[in-house]
Amino acid sequence: MIYYTYVLRSEKDDKYYIGSTCDLKRRLKSHNNGRVVATRNRRPFKLVYFEAGTDKNKSLLREKYFKSGFGRKFLKNRL
């Protein structure tokens, strides 16, 4: 199974949302359809970055890293 760590950008407020999932297309649709409480008021979203791997734990650790200060710096330089 493939696991994704992803970054979405809100077109409403230009802020980012970081998450992880095993079905990226379904998760993006959920965000844009308002089914995710954390992002419901910030729709619509565009996928701006993702990483894929086969280890769920590594995907969750990468998500945690992206939410840290160093991870945000990495994403700022990358995006």
PyMOL Python script that loads the backbone (N, CA, C, O; Angstrom):
from pymol import cmd

cmd.read_pdbstr("""\
ATOM      1  N   MET A   1       0.845  -1.187   0.000  1.00  0.00           N
ATOM      2  CA  MET A   1       0.000   0.000   0.000  1.00  0.00           C
ATOM      3  C   MET A   1       0.889   1.249   0.000  1.00  0.00           C
ATOM      4  O   MET A   1       1.966   1.254   0.597  1.00  0.00           O
ATOM      5  N   ILE A   2       0.436   2.282  -0.662  1.00  0.00           N
ATOM      6  CA  ILE A   2       1.162   3.549  -0.738  1.00  0.00           C
ATOM      7  C   ILE A   2       0.539   4.545   0.250  1.00  0.00           C
ATOM      8  O   ILE A   2      -0.682   4.671   0.341  1.00  0.00           O
ATOM      9  N   TYR A   3       1.401   5.242   0.981  1.00  0.00           N
ATOM     10  CA  TYR A   3       0.958   6.268   1.931  1.00  0.00           C
ATOM     11  C   TYR A   3       1.510   7.618   1.483  1.00  0.00           C
ATOM     12  O   TYR A   3       2.647   7.722   1.023  1.00  0.00           O
ATOM     13  N   TYR A   4       0.687   8.636   1.627  1.00  0.00           N
ATOM     14  CA  TYR A   4       1.044   9.968   1.158  1.00  0.00           C
ATOM     15  C   TYR A   4       1.073  10.958   2.316  1.00  0.00           C
ATOM     16  O   TYR A   4       0.233  10.916   3.215  1.00  0.00           O
ATOM     17  N   THR A   5       2.052  11.841   2.272  1.00  0.00           N
ATOM     18  CA  THR A   5       2.067  13.029   3.107  1.00  0.00           C
ATOM     19  C   THR A   5       1.845  14.178   2.136  1.00  0.00           C
ATOM     20  O   THR A   5       2.527  14.269   1.115  1.00  0.00           O
ATOM     21  N   TYR A   6       0.901  15.050   2.445  1.00  0.00           N
ATOM     22  CA  TYR A   6       0.512  16.048   1.452  1.00  0.00           C
ATOM     23  C   TYR A   6       0.381  17.436   2.074  1.00  0.00           C
ATOM     24  O   TYR A   6       0.210  17.595   3.283  1.00  0.00           O
ATOM     25  N   VAL A   7       0.469  18.432   1.193  1.00  0.00           N
ATOM     26  CA  VAL A   7       0.289  19.829   1.588  1.00  0.00           C
ATOM     27  C   VAL A   7      -0.752  20.435   0.657  1.00  0.00           C
ATOM     28  O   VAL A   7      -0.622  20.380  -0.566  1.00  0.00           O
ATOM     29  N   LEU A   8      -1.775  21.008   1.250  1.00  0.00           N
ATOM     30  CA  LEU A   8      -2.813  21.706   0.496  1.00  0.00           C
ATOM     31  C   LEU A   8      -2.697  23.196   0.756  1.00  0.00           C
ATOM     32  O   LEU A   8      -2.323  23.616   1.851  1.00  0.00           O
ATOM     33  N   ARG A   9      -3.017  23.997  -0.255  1.00  0.00           N
ATOM     34  CA  ARG A   9      -3.063  25.450  -0.081  1.00  0.00           C
ATOM     35  C   ARG A   9      -4.500  25.904  -0.260  1.00  0.00           C
ATOM     36  O   ARG A   9      -5.150  25.591  -1.257  1.00  0.00           O
ATOM     37  N   SER A  10      -4.982  26.646   0.725  1.00  0.00           N
ATOM     38  CA  SER A  10      -6.331  27.184   0.647  1.00  0.00           C
ATOM     39  C   SER A  10      -6.349  28.351  -0.325  1.00  0.00           C
ATOM     40  O   SER A  10      -5.533  29.266  -0.215  1.00  0.00           O
ATOM     41  N   GLU A  11      -7.271  28.326  -1.269  1.00  0.00           N
ATOM     42  CA  GLU A  11      -7.402  29.443  -2.200  1.00  0.00           C
ATOM     43  C   GLU A  11      -8.147  30.604  -1.547  1.00  0.00           C
ATOM     44  O   GLU A  11      -8.172  31.711  -2.085  1.00  0.00           O
ATOM     45  N   LYS A  12      -8.746  30.355  -0.401  1.00  0.00           N
ATOM     46  CA  LYS A  12      -9.484  31.392   0.309  1.00  0.00           C
ATOM     47  C   LYS A  12      -8.550  32.280   1.136  1.00  0.00           C
ATOM     48  O   LYS A  12      -8.668  33.505   1.106  1.00  0.00           O
ATOM     49  N   ASP A  13      -7.615  31.656   1.881  1.00  0.00           N
ATOM     50  CA  ASP A  13      -6.752  32.445   2.766  1.00  0.00           C
ATOM     51  C   ASP A  13      -5.254  32.232   2.530  1.00  0.00           C
ATOM     52  O   ASP A  13      -4.432  32.753   3.283  1.00  0.00           O
ATOM     53  N   ASP A  14      -4.894  31.474   1.493  1.00  0.00           N
ATOM     54  CA  ASP A  14      -3.488  31.204   1.122  1.00  0.00           C
ATOM     55  C   ASP A  14      -2.682  30.509   2.219  1.00  0.00           C
ATOM     56  O   ASP A  14      -1.453  30.567   2.197  1.00  0.00           O
ATOM     57  N   LYS A  15      -3.337  29.861   3.168  1.00  0.00           N
ATOM     58  CA  LYS A  15      -2.629  29.121   4.205  1.00  0.00           C
ATOM     59  C   LYS A  15      -2.577  27.653   3.818  1.00  0.00           C
ATOM     60  O   LYS A  15      -3.326  27.189   2.958  1.00  0.00           O
ATOM     61  N   TYR A  16      -1.672  26.934   4.476  1.00  0.00           N
ATOM     62  CA  TYR A  16      -1.442  25.539   4.149  1.00  0.00           C
ATOM     63  C   TYR A  16      -2.087  24.604   5.162  1.00  0.00           C
ATOM     64  O   TYR A  16      -2.269  24.945   6.330  1.00  0.00           O
ATOM     65  N   TYR A  17      -2.429  23.411   4.675  1.00  0.00           N
ATOM     66  CA  TYR A  17      -2.893  22.323   5.530  1.00  0.00           C
ATOM     67  C   TYR A  17      -2.014  21.126   5.216  1.00  0.00           C
ATOM     68  O   TYR A  17      -1.792  20.804   4.049  1.00  0.00           O
ATOM     69  N   ILE A  18      -1.513  20.467   6.249  1.00  0.00           N
ATOM     70  CA  ILE A  18      -0.618  19.325   6.090  1.00  0.00           C
ATOM     71  C   ILE A  18      -1.305  18.090   6.650  1.00  0.00           C
ATOM     72  O   ILE A  18      -1.875  18.130   7.740  1.00  0.00           O
ATOM     73  N   GLY A  19      -1.250  16.993   5.902  1.00  0.00           N
ATOM     74  CA  GLY A  19      -1.874  15.762   6.360  1.00  0.00           C
ATOM     75  C   GLY A  19      -1.242  14.547   5.726  1.00  0.00           C
ATOM     76  O   GLY A  19      -0.297  14.655   4.945  1.00  0.00           O
ATOM     77  N   SER A  20      -1.781  13.374   6.076  1.00  0.00           N
ATOM     78  CA  SER A  20      -1.319  12.131   5.468  1.00  0.00           C
ATOM     79  C   SER A  20      -2.513  11.218   5.242  1.00  0.00           C
ATOM     80  O   SER A  20      -3.514  11.296   5.954  1.00  0.00           O
ATOM     81  N   THR A  21      -2.396  10.353   4.241  1.00  0.00           N
ATOM     82  CA  THR A  21      -3.496   9.474   3.859  1.00  0.00           C
ATOM     83  C   THR A  21      -2.973   8.327   3.000  1.00  0.00           C
ATOM     84  O   THR A  21      -1.826   8.344   2.556  1.00  0.00           O
ATOM     85  N   CYS A  22      -3.820   7.340   2.775  1.00  0.00           N
ATOM     86  CA  CYS A  22      -3.461   6.262   1.846  1.00  0.00           C
ATOM     87  C   CYS A  22      -4.218   6.409   0.523  1.00  0.00           C
ATOM     88  O   CYS A  22      -3.959   5.663  -0.421  1.00  0.00           O
ATOM     89  N   ASP A  23      -5.149   7.363   0.446  1.00  0.00           N
ATOM     90  CA  ASP A  23      -5.900   7.613  -0.782  1.00  0.00           C
ATOM     91  C   ASP A  23      -5.960   9.126  -1.014  1.00  0.00           C
ATOM     92  O   ASP A  23      -6.872   9.803  -0.540  1.00  0.00           O
ATOM     93  N   LEU A  24      -4.992   9.631  -1.737  1.00  0.00           N
ATOM     94  CA  LEU A  24      -4.829  11.074  -1.901  1.00  0.00           C
ATOM     95  C   LEU A  24      -5.993  11.728  -2.645  1.00  0.00           C
ATOM     96  O   LEU A  24      -6.454  12.797  -2.245  1.00  0.00           O
ATOM     97  N   LYS A  25      -6.473  11.102  -3.721  1.00  0.00           N
ATOM     98  CA  LYS A  25      -7.581  11.687  -4.484  1.00  0.00           C
ATOM     99  C   LYS A  25      -8.841  11.800  -3.635  1.00  0.00           C
ATOM    100  O   LYS A  25      -9.513  12.831  -3.648  1.00  0.00           O
ATOM    101  N   ARG A  26      -9.159  10.738  -2.897  1.00  0.00           N
ATOM    102  CA  ARG A  26     -10.352  10.747  -2.045  1.00  0.00           C
ATOM    103  C   ARG A  26     -10.223  11.792  -0.944  1.00  0.00           C
ATOM    104  O   ARG A  26     -11.190  12.481  -0.618  1.00  0.00           O
ATOM    105  N   ARG A  27      -9.032  11.907  -0.375  1.00  0.00           N
ATOM    106  CA  ARG A  27      -8.822  12.858   0.716  1.00  0.00           C
ATOM    107  C   ARG A  27      -8.952  14.303   0.219  1.00  0.00           C
ATOM    108  O   ARG A  27      -9.544  15.138   0.902  1.00  0.00           O
ATOM    109  N   LEU A  28      -8.410  14.598  -0.946  1.00  0.00           N
ATOM    110  CA  LEU A  28      -8.527  15.940  -1.515  1.00  0.00           C
ATOM    111  C   LEU A  28      -9.993  16.277  -1.779  1.00  0.00           C
ATOM    112  O   LEU A  28     -10.432  17.393  -1.504  1.00  0.00           O
ATOM    113  N   LYS A  29     -10.744  15.324  -2.308  1.00  0.00           N
ATOM    114  CA  LYS A  29     -12.182  15.540  -2.524  1.00  0.00           C
ATOM    115  C   LYS A  29     -12.899  15.797  -1.206  1.00  0.00           C
ATOM    116  O   LYS A  29     -13.773  16.661  -1.131  1.00  0.00           O
ATOM    117  N   SER A  30     -12.534  15.051  -0.164  1.00  0.00           N
ATOM    118  CA  SER A  30     -13.152  15.246   1.156  1.00  0.00           C
ATOM    119  C   SER A  30     -12.903  16.663   1.669  1.00  0.00           C
ATOM    120  O   SER A  30     -13.809  17.306   2.198  1.00  0.00           O
ATOM    121  N   HIS A  31     -11.674  17.145   1.510  1.00  0.00           N
ATOM    122  CA  HIS A  31     -11.356  18.508   1.943  1.00  0.00           C
ATOM    123  C   HIS A  31     -12.196  19.521   1.162  1.00  0.00           C
ATOM    124  O   HIS A  31     -12.772  20.438   1.747  1.00  0.00           O
ATOM    125  N   ASN A  32     -12.261  19.355  -0.141  1.00  0.00           N
ATOM    126  CA  ASN A  32     -12.964  20.329  -0.977  1.00  0.00           C
ATOM    127  C   ASN A  32     -14.485  20.230  -0.880  1.00  0.00           C
ATOM    128  O   ASN A  32     -15.185  21.189  -1.205  1.00  0.00           O
ATOM    129  N   ASN A  33     -15.005  19.088  -0.439  1.00  0.00           N
ATOM    130  CA  ASN A  33     -16.454  18.940  -0.263  1.00  0.00           C
ATOM    131  C   ASN A  33     -16.918  19.329   1.137  1.00  0.00           C
ATOM    132  O   ASN A  33     -18.112  19.266   1.429  1.00  0.00           O
ATOM    133  N   GLY A  34     -15.992  19.728   2.003  1.00  0.00           N
ATOM    134  CA  GLY A  34     -16.364  20.164   3.342  1.00  0.00           C
ATOM    135  C   GLY A  34     -16.566  19.040   4.338  1.00  0.00           C
ATOM    136  O   GLY A  34     -17.177  19.248   5.386  1.00  0.00           O
ATOM    137  N   ARG A  35     -16.072  17.863   4.035  1.00  0.00           N
ATOM    138  CA  ARG A  35     -16.238  16.722   4.940  1.00  0.00           C
ATOM    139  C   ARG A  35     -15.176  16.657   6.027  1.00  0.00           C
ATOM    140  O   ARG A  35     -15.265  15.819   6.925  1.00  0.00           O
ATOM    141  N   VAL A  36     -14.166  17.531   5.963  1.00  0.00           N
ATOM    142  CA  VAL A  36     -13.112  17.579   6.975  1.00  0.00           C
ATOM    143  C   VAL A  36     -13.348  18.825   7.817  1.00  0.00           C
ATOM    144  O   VAL A  36     -13.240  19.947   7.322  1.00  0.00           O
ATOM    145  N   VAL A  37     -13.667  18.624   9.081  1.00  0.00           N
ATOM    146  CA  VAL A  37     -14.038  19.735   9.963  1.00  0.00           C
ATOM    147  C   VAL A  37     -12.928  20.781  10.043  1.00  0.00           C
ATOM    148  O   VAL A  37     -13.212  21.978  10.045  1.00  0.00           O
ATOM    149  N   ALA A  38     -11.675  20.348  10.108  1.00  0.00           N
ATOM    150  CA  ALA A  38     -10.551  21.277  10.275  1.00  0.00           C
ATOM    151  C   ALA A  38     -10.389  22.234   9.094  1.00  0.00           C
ATOM    152  O   ALA A  38      -9.817  23.312   9.253  1.00  0.00           O
ATOM    153  N   THR A  39     -10.882  21.859   7.920  1.00  0.00           N
ATOM    154  CA  THR A  39     -10.665  22.696   6.734  1.00  0.00           C
ATOM    155  C   THR A  39     -11.960  23.178   6.089  1.00  0.00           C
ATOM    156  O   THR A  39     -11.924  23.829   5.045  1.00  0.00           O
ATOM    157  N   ARG A  40     -13.075  22.873   6.685  1.00  0.00           N
ATOM    158  CA  ARG A  40     -14.376  23.167   6.077  1.00  0.00           C
ATOM    159  C   ARG A  40     -14.539  24.644   5.686  1.00  0.00           C
ATOM    160  O   ARG A  40     -15.076  24.942   4.619  1.00  0.00           O
ATOM    161  N   ASN A  41     -14.085  25.559   6.530  1.00  0.00           N
ATOM    162  CA  ASN A  41     -14.287  26.993   6.280  1.00  0.00           C
ATOM    163  C   ASN A  41     -13.205  27.626   5.419  1.00  0.00           C
ATOM    164  O   ASN A  41     -13.239  28.831   5.170  1.00  0.00           O
ATOM    165  N   ARG A  42     -12.238  26.823   4.958  1.00  0.00           N
ATOM    166  CA  ARG A  42     -11.116  27.376   4.185  1.00  0.00           C
ATOM    167  C   ARG A  42     -11.103  26.884   2.751  1.00  0.00           C
ATOM    168  O   ARG A  42     -10.098  27.051   2.061  1.00  0.00           O
ATOM    169  N   ARG A  43     -12.186  26.282   2.278  1.00  0.00           N
ATOM    170  CA  ARG A  43     -12.265  25.735   0.922  1.00  0.00           C
ATOM    171  C   ARG A  43     -12.280  26.841  -0.111  1.00  0.00           C
ATOM    172  O   ARG A  43     -12.654  27.968   0.211  1.00  0.00           O
ATOM    173  N   PRO A  44     -11.889  26.560  -1.332  1.00  0.00           N
ATOM    174  CA  PRO A  44     -11.351  25.334  -1.922  1.00  0.00           C
ATOM    175  C   PRO A  44      -9.845  25.217  -1.699  1.00  0.00           C
ATOM    176  O   PRO A  44      -9.170  26.184  -1.348  1.00  0.00           O
ATOM    177  N   PHE A  45      -9.338  23.990  -1.918  1.00  0.00           N
ATOM    178  CA  PHE A  45      -7.922  23.685  -1.742  1.00  0.00           C
ATOM    179  C   PHE A  45      -7.310  23.187  -3.034  1.00  0.00           C
ATOM    180  O   PHE A  45      -7.979  22.599  -3.884  1.00  0.00           O
ATOM    181  N   LYS A  46      -6.008  23.443  -3.155  1.00  0.00           N
ATOM    182  CA  LYS A  46      -5.222  22.882  -4.251  1.00  0.00           C
ATOM    183  C   LYS A  46      -4.085  22.087  -3.632  1.00  0.00           C
ATOM    184  O   LYS A  46      -3.478  22.501  -2.644  1.00  0.00           O
ATOM    185  N   LEU A  47      -3.812  20.940  -4.229  1.00  0.00           N
ATOM    186  CA  LEU A  47      -2.682  20.131  -3.809  1.00  0.00           C
ATOM    187  C   LEU A  47      -1.413  20.791  -4.336  1.00  0.00           C
ATOM    188  O   LEU A  47      -1.266  20.957  -5.546  1.00  0.00           O
ATOM    189  N   VAL A  48      -0.485  21.174  -3.441  1.00  0.00           N
ATOM    190  CA  VAL A  48       0.729  21.856  -3.881  1.00  0.00           C
ATOM    191  C   VAL A  48       1.984  21.020  -3.694  1.00  0.00           C
ATOM    192  O   VAL A  48       3.019  21.320  -4.289  1.00  0.00           O
ATOM    193  N   TYR A  49       1.909  19.957  -2.863  1.00  0.00           N
ATOM    194  CA  TYR A  49       3.087  19.130  -2.626  1.00  0.00           C
ATOM    195  C   TYR A  49       2.646  17.806  -2.028  1.00  0.00           C
ATOM    196  O   TYR A  49       1.705  17.764  -1.235  1.00  0.00           O
ATOM    197  N   PHE A  50       3.317  16.728  -2.402  1.00  0.00           N
ATOM    198  CA  PHE A  50       3.085  15.449  -1.732  1.00  0.00           C
ATOM    199  C   PHE A  50       4.313  14.572  -1.853  1.00  0.00           C
ATOM    200  O   PHE A  50       5.124  14.730  -2.765  1.00  0.00           O
ATOM    201  N   GLU A  51       4.435  13.651  -0.926  1.00  0.00           N
ATOM    202  CA  GLU A  51       5.465  12.630  -0.944  1.00  0.00           C
ATOM    203  C   GLU A  51       4.771  11.285  -0.774  1.00  0.00           C
ATOM    204  O   GLU A  51       3.786  11.182  -0.042  1.00  0.00           O
ATOM    205  N   ALA A  52       5.273  10.264  -1.438  1.00  0.00           N
ATOM    206  CA  ALA A  52       4.679   8.932  -1.367  1.00  0.00           C
ATOM    207  C   ALA A  52       5.706   7.935  -0.857  1.00  0.00           C
ATOM    208  O   ALA A  52       6.900   8.048  -1.132  1.00  0.00           O
ATOM    209  N   GLY A  53       5.214   6.957  -0.109  1.00  0.00           N
ATOM    210  CA  GLY A  53       6.083   5.899   0.399  1.00  0.00           C
ATOM    211  C   GLY A  53       5.264   4.685   0.790  1.00  0.00           C
ATOM    212  O   GLY A  53       4.034   4.714   0.747  1.00  0.00           O
ATOM    213  N   THR A  54       5.941   3.632   1.168  1.00  0.00           N
ATOM    214  CA  THR A  54       5.255   2.390   1.510  1.00  0.00           C
ATOM    215  C   THR A  54       5.143   2.157   3.015  1.00  0.00           C
ATOM    216  O   THR A  54       4.536   1.174   3.440  1.00  0.00           O
ATOM    217  N   ASP A  55       5.711   3.035   3.818  1.00  0.00           N
ATOM    218  CA  ASP A  55       5.705   2.864   5.269  1.00  0.00           C
ATOM    219  C   ASP A  55       4.785   3.903   5.913  1.00  0.00           C
ATOM    220  O   ASP A  55       5.047   5.103   5.834  1.00  0.00           O
ATOM    221  N   LYS A  56       3.716   3.442   6.543  1.00  0.00           N
ATOM    222  CA  LYS A  56       2.745   4.339   7.165  1.00  0.00           C
ATOM    223  C   LYS A  56       3.387   5.173   8.275  1.00  0.00           C
ATOM    224  O   LYS A  56       3.119   6.370   8.386  1.00  0.00           O
ATOM    225  N   ASN A  57       4.227   4.550   9.090  1.00  0.00           N
ATOM    226  CA  ASN A  57       4.865   5.272  10.194  1.00  0.00           C
ATOM    227  C   ASN A  57       5.769   6.389   9.688  1.00  0.00           C
ATOM    228  O   ASN A  57       5.803   7.471  10.274  1.00  0.00           O
ATOM    229  N   LYS A  58       6.496   6.141   8.611  1.00  0.00           N
ATOM    230  CA  LYS A  58       7.360   7.183   8.040  1.00  0.00           C
ATOM    231  C   LYS A  58       6.519   8.329   7.491  1.00  0.00           C
ATOM    232  O   LYS A  58       6.910   9.493   7.590  1.00  0.00           O
ATOM    233  N   SER A  59       5.378   8.006   6.919  1.00  0.00           N
ATOM    234  CA  SER A  59       4.479   9.037   6.410  1.00  0.00           C
ATOM    235  C   SER A  59       3.965   9.917   7.550  1.00  0.00           C
ATOM    236  O   SER A  59       3.914  11.140   7.417  1.00  0.00           O
ATOM    237  N   LEU A  60       3.589   9.301   8.658  1.00  0.00           N
ATOM    238  CA  LEU A  60       3.111  10.061   9.817  1.00  0.00           C
ATOM    239  C   LEU A  60       4.226  10.900  10.436  1.00  0.00           C
ATOM    240  O   LEU A  60       3.988  12.025  10.874  1.00  0.00           O
ATOM    241  N   LEU A  61       5.441  10.354  10.472  1.00  0.00           N
ATOM    242  CA  LEU A  61       6.580  11.121  10.989  1.00  0.00           C
ATOM    243  C   LEU A  61       6.901  12.309  10.084  1.00  0.00           C
ATOM    244  O   LEU A  61       7.267  13.385  10.558  1.00  0.00           O
ATOM    245  N   ARG A  62       6.758  12.098   8.774  1.00  0.00           N
ATOM    246  CA  ARG A  62       7.018  13.197   7.823  1.00  0.00           C
ATOM    247  C   ARG A  62       5.979  14.301   7.998  1.00  0.00           C
ATOM    248  O   ARG A  62       6.305  15.485   7.927  1.00  0.00           O
ATOM    249  N   GLU A  63       4.723  13.906   8.228  1.00  0.00           N
ATOM    250  CA  GLU A  63       3.665  14.894   8.500  1.00  0.00           C
ATOM    251  C   GLU A  63       4.019  15.699   9.748  1.00  0.00           C
ATOM    252  O   GLU A  63       3.908  16.925   9.755  1.00  0.00           O
ATOM    253  N   LYS A  64       4.438  15.016  10.784  1.00  0.00           N
ATOM    254  CA  LYS A  64       4.815  15.689  12.032  1.00  0.00           C
ATOM    255  C   LYS A  64       5.986  16.644  11.794  1.00  0.00           C
ATOM    256  O   LYS A  64       6.006  17.750  12.334  1.00  0.00           O
ATOM    257  N   TYR A  65       6.960  16.216  10.987  1.00  0.00           N
ATOM    258  CA  TYR A  65       8.094  17.071  10.655  1.00  0.00           C
ATOM    259  C   TYR A  65       7.649  18.332   9.919  1.00  0.00           C
ATOM    260  O   TYR A  65       8.100  19.431  10.240  1.00  0.00           O
ATOM    261  N   PHE A  66       6.763  18.176   8.933  1.00  0.00           N
ATOM    262  CA  PHE A  66       6.281  19.329   8.172  1.00  0.00           C
ATOM    263  C   PHE A  66       5.567  20.341   9.063  1.00  0.00           C
ATOM    264  O   PHE A  66       5.551  21.533   8.759  1.00  0.00           O
ATOM    265  N   LYS A  67       4.982  19.875  10.149  1.00  0.00           N
ATOM    266  CA  LYS A  67       4.266  20.762  11.061  1.00  0.00           C
ATOM    267  C   LYS A  67       5.205  21.433  12.067  1.00  0.00           C
ATOM    268  O   LYS A  67       4.774  22.292  12.836  1.00  0.00           O
ATOM    269  N   SER A  68       6.486  21.046  12.066  1.00  0.00           N
ATOM    270  CA  SER A  68       7.472  21.654  12.961  1.00  0.00           C
ATOM    271  C   SER A  68       8.075  22.893  12.302  1.00  0.00           C
ATOM    272  O   SER A  68       7.832  23.156  11.124  1.00  0.00           O
ATOM    273  N   GLY A  69       8.842  23.635  13.050  1.00  0.00           N
ATOM    274  CA  GLY A  69       9.498  24.832  12.517  1.00  0.00           C
ATOM    275  C   GLY A  69      10.436  24.521  11.367  1.00  0.00           C
ATOM    276  O   GLY A  69      10.414  25.202  10.341  1.00  0.00           O
ATOM    277  N   PHE A  70      11.265  23.490  11.533  1.00  0.00           N
ATOM    278  CA  PHE A  70      12.192  23.110  10.469  1.00  0.00           C
ATOM    279  C   PHE A  70      11.446  22.614   9.236  1.00  0.00           C
ATOM    280  O   PHE A  70      11.843  22.904   8.107  1.00  0.00           O
ATOM    281  N   GLY A  71      10.377  21.873   9.448  1.00  0.00           N
ATOM    282  CA  GLY A  71       9.579  21.370   8.337  1.00  0.00           C
ATOM    283  C   GLY A  71       8.905  22.492   7.573  1.00  0.00           C
ATOM    284  O   GLY A  71       8.842  22.460   6.344  1.00  0.00           O
ATOM    285  N   ARG A  72       8.404  23.480   8.288  1.00  0.00           N
ATOM    286  CA  ARG A  72       7.776  24.624   7.615  1.00  0.00           C
ATOM    287  C   ARG A  72       8.806  25.396   6.801  1.00  0.00           C
ATOM    288  O   ARG A  72       8.496  25.888   5.716  1.00  0.00           O
ATOM    289  N   LYS A  73      10.037  25.508   7.318  1.00  0.00           N
ATOM    290  CA  LYS A  73      11.108  26.162   6.553  1.00  0.00           C
ATOM    291  C   LYS A  73      11.405  25.376   5.283  1.00  0.00           C
ATOM    292  O   LYS A  73      11.570  25.954   4.209  1.00  0.00           O
ATOM    293  N   PHE A  74      11.472  24.042   5.415  1.00  0.00           N
ATOM    294  CA  PHE A  74      11.714  23.183   4.260  1.00  0.00           C
ATOM    295  C   PHE A  74      10.647  23.414   3.197  1.00  0.00           C
ATOM    296  O   PHE A  74      10.963  23.585   2.020  1.00  0.00           O
ATOM    297  N   LEU A  75       9.378  23.417   3.619  1.00  0.00           N
ATOM    298  CA  LEU A  75       8.283  23.608   2.667  1.00  0.00           C
ATOM    299  C   LEU A  75       8.312  24.998   2.061  1.00  0.00           C
ATOM    300  O   LEU A  75       8.041  25.158   0.871  1.00  0.00           O
ATOM    301  N   LYS A  76       8.634  26.000   2.853  1.00  0.00           N
ATOM    302  CA  LYS A  76       8.714  27.371   2.335  1.00  0.00           C
ATOM    303  C   LYS A  76       9.768  27.461   1.221  1.00  0.00           C
ATOM    304  O   LYS A  76       9.537  28.104   0.198  1.00  0.00           O
ATOM    305  N   ASN A  77      10.903  26.826   1.420  1.00  0.00           N
ATOM    306  CA  ASN A  77      11.971  26.830   0.400  1.00  0.00           C
ATOM    307  C   ASN A  77      11.564  25.998  -0.804  1.00  0.00           C
ATOM    308  O   ASN A  77      11.933  26.325  -1.932  1.00  0.00           O
ATOM    309  N   ARG A  78      10.812  24.934  -0.585  1.00  0.00           N
ATOM    310  CA  ARG A  78      10.412  24.023  -1.653  1.00  0.00           C
ATOM    311  C   ARG A  78       9.272  24.595  -2.487  1.00  0.00           C
ATOM    312  O   ARG A  78       9.227  24.406  -3.703  1.00  0.00           O
ATOM    313  N   LEU A  79       8.350  25.295  -1.826  1.00  0.00           N
ATOM    314  CA  LEU A  79       7.187  25.813  -2.514  1.00  0.00           C
ATOM    315  C   LEU A  79       7.449  27.240  -2.941  1.00  0.00           C
ATOM    316  O   LEU A  79       6.582  27.872  -3.546  1.00  0.00           O
TER     317      LEU A  79
END
""", "prot")
cmd.dss("prot")
cmd.show_as("cartoon", "prot")
cmd.util.cbc("prot")
cmd.orient("prot")
